[in-house]
Structure formats: C-alpha cells, structure tokens
Amino acid sequence: MSPIILYNHDASPPCCLVRLVAGVIGVDIKKVDVRDIENGMKNPEILKKNPQHTVPTIDDNGLVIAESRAIAMYLVSKYAKTGSLYPADLQKRVLVDQRLFFDQDLYNRILAVCAPLFYGKPVPQSDADKMKDGLDTLSRMLDGKQWLAGDNVTLADYAVAVSLATLEYNPEFAIDAAKHPNITQWISRLEESSPMYREHIEQFFETVRKTAEEEKKKAQQK
Ligand SMILES: N[C@@H](CCC(=O)N[C@@H](CS)C(=O)NCC(=O)O)C(=O)O
C-alpha cells in the first residue's frame, strides 16, 4: 500500500480541512504541492483524475476523490479508530451531513468577501450582507449547544471552523465576539479540544496572513 497522495496548496481552506482531519485521525498523507493553483491541476493526466481541477484531491491507491468534505468523510469512515467524528448511526450522521452541506454554502459566502482582495476590488454590499446572514445562521445553530452536530466534536465542527478561519484573508469581516458570542465560545472550545486541531489551524492562520499580504502587494502593483 502506498501512502495517500494529497494534491495540496497550503493556503487553500479546503486543503486545510483535509490536512486537519488526516492529522487528527493519524493517517499518513503525502502532500504534492500544487504551486500554481489556477493552472496546476489542468494537465490532461490530472484532469482525467479530477475533472473539477481543484485541490484538494486525494489518490488513495488508485481511488481518486475530490471535494474536501467528501474526502474528510471518506478518511474518517475508512481510517479513524473511532467513528465519533462521522458517526455510523444514521440519525447522528445525517445531522453532521446537514451541517456539512450548510458549510459549503457558508464557505462560498465567506469566499465572496475574501476573493476581492486578490483583485484589489471592494466587497459588494450584497455579498457582505449574505456573509453576515450566514454568521447569524451559524450563531442560531450553536444556541445552547456545545458542538454543531450532536454531543461531541464532528467533521461539521472542523469544516465550519476552517471556513471561518478563511476570514483571516479579510480581517475587516472577522467574527465580532460581542455580536456572536456563541461562535467565539465554540471556536475556543474547539481550540481546547485537541492539540492537533490547534496546531493545524494556527499553521493555516499563519499561511493565510502571509498569503494575504503577498496578494495585497500584487494587487497594488497592478
Ligand atoms: N468545494 C471544493 C472547492 C475546492 C476549490 O475551489 N479549490 C480551489 C483552491 S482553494 C481550487 O482548486 N481552485 C482552482 C480551480 O478551481 O481551478 C472543495 O471543498 O474541495
């Protein structure tokens, strides 16, 4: 058995989710860093593997999977020692699934307030409003709850936390603890839940800050 290959970019939030989950469950991955994120996944050989030409993509001994949340579900289902991150019980699992689908939408809203930075453009008010509406929804989901789906940390918590970490690209939209205490308290709980989580998320924050600075400079030079 060869190690699992991860087509990766360190500044990519969905890649961060895969690295984080692999780290927490203790599965070895071999990173293949795709430096040019726009073009690097577009050669014919890679396109045959992943027509979406996105990172993250994994290749587990010939089984190729794209989409970070699908990869995370697969890794936990196949390699985790316990099922708590993605429970086998259908009634518990569907709650995690629901939040993971919610996260895809939330991530797109977050991306819409971060991506303009790469082009030196302002954030349209409608996108800012949609993102804030997403945070309000998340805050309601966490009302009176420790975790997003059930009584313990699940993939849903990790996925949404990584989406929120993406806001570091545009700190103007950082979570306001006074407005969203449910969210900031839940983030603190996650940080306390596992040293591996903390390690990955801190590394990601650092990479994002560095990348955001570089992109800002590039946009100013255009
Ligand atoms: N929904 C996908 C999104 C993946 C995605 O958009 N990845 C970006 C990098 S963060 C990418 O590969 N962009 C290059 C492209 O789309 O060609 C996931 O969660 O894996």
The ligand as a MOL file (V3000), in Angstrom:
LIG
                    3D

  0  0  0     0  0            999 V3000
M  V30 BEGIN CTAB
M  V30 COUNTS 20 19 0 0 0
M  V30 BEGIN ATOM
M  V30 1 N -15.7630 22.6110 -2.9720 0
M  V30 2 C -14.3710 22.3230 -3.2150 0
M  V30 3 C -13.6590 23.6100 -3.5040 0
M  V30 4 C -12.2390 23.3720 -3.9720 0
M  V30 5 C -11.6070 24.6190 -4.5650 0
M  V30 6 O -12.3030 25.5160 -5.0530 0
M  V30 7 N -10.2840 24.6790 -4.5090 0
M  V30 8 C -9.5760 25.8050 -5.0820 0
M  V30 9 C -8.4150 26.1670 -4.1840 0
M  V30 10 S -8.9420 26.7320 -2.6070 0
M  V30 11 C -9.0230 25.4110 -6.4340 0
M  V30 12 O -8.5270 24.3210 -6.6120 0
M  V30 13 N -9.1050 26.3140 -7.4070 0
M  V30 14 C -8.5660 26.1100 -8.7120 0
M  V30 15 C -9.5940 25.8220 -9.7550 0
M  V30 16 O -10.7910 25.7880 -9.4310 0
M  V30 17 O -9.1880 25.6480 -10.9020 0
M  V30 18 C -13.7690 21.6080 -2.0160 0
M  V30 19 O -14.2870 21.7740 -0.9120 0
M  V30 20 O -12.8070 20.8340 -2.1800 0
M  V30 END ATOM
M  V30 BEGIN BOND
M  V30 1 1 1 2
M  V30 2 1 2 3
M  V30 3 1 2 18
M  V30 4 1 3 4
M  V30 5 1 4 5
M  V30 6 2 5 6
M  V30 7 1 5 7
M  V30 8 1 7 8
M  V30 9 1 8 9
M  V30 10 1 8 11
M  V30 11 1 9 10
M  V30 12 2 11 12
M  V30 13 1 11 13
M  V30 14 1 13 14
M  V30 15 1 14 15
M  V30 16 2 15 16
M  V30 17 1 15 17
M  V30 18 2 18 19
M  V30 19 1 18 20
M  V30 END BOND
M  V30 END CTAB
M  END
